[in-house]
């Protein structure tokens, strides 16, 4: 699950960040498991982070986390 989740999060997240210029990140990030309190337990984002372990600043996962924490999520 971890590798598949990492691939999906990076493909979808990369497209959201780089193709839309980040405008869609607050909308798409919660669908992947990123929220205003961080990464939700048991989500696809959590599986991707568990696969990678420590993440570097500026990575796709860290950018989606930052975008979701700035935007209010229900």
N, C-alpha and C positions, 0 to 999 in steps of 0.2 A: 504493500500500500504506500509506503514512504516514497519509493522512486516514482511511482505513477503520480502521486500527489505533487511531488516536487516538479515533475515535468509539466503537469497541468497548470500549477500556480505560476510557474515561470513563463509558460507560453501565453496564458491569458493575461497575467499581470504585466508581462513585457509589452504585449499589444496595447493594453490599457494605458500604460505609462508613456510609451514611445510613439504610438500611432495617434492617440488622442491628445497628446501633450499633457496627460495627467488629469484632464477635465472629467473623465469618467471614473477615475479612481475612487472617489467617495461613494459611487453607486455600485461598482463591481466588487470592491474590496470586501464589504460585508457578506456578499454571496459566497466568497471563498473562505470566510471564517475570521476576517479581520474586523475588529470592533473598536469602539471608543475606549475600552478598557484594555485593549491589546488583542492577542490572538486567543480565540475561543477554544476551550478544551474539546478535544474530539473532532475538530473540524479538519478540513483539507489543509488549511494553513498550518495547523498544529502538526499534522503528519509530515508536511514538507519541512518544517523547522526541525522536527525530530530527526529527519533523514540527514539534514545538513549539519546539525549541531550548532556551534557558534557561527553567527553570521557577521559578515563584514558590513560596516557602514556603507550605505549607498547601494546595497544589493536590492534586487527587485522586491524581496520579502520585506526588507526594512523600509523601503519606500512606500509599499502598500500599507504597512503598519502605521507609518507616520501619517499617511493620507487619511486612513480610517480613524485615527485618534483625533485628528483635527475636525473631522466632519461629525455632526451628531447622527447617531444611528439609533433606530428604534429598538 
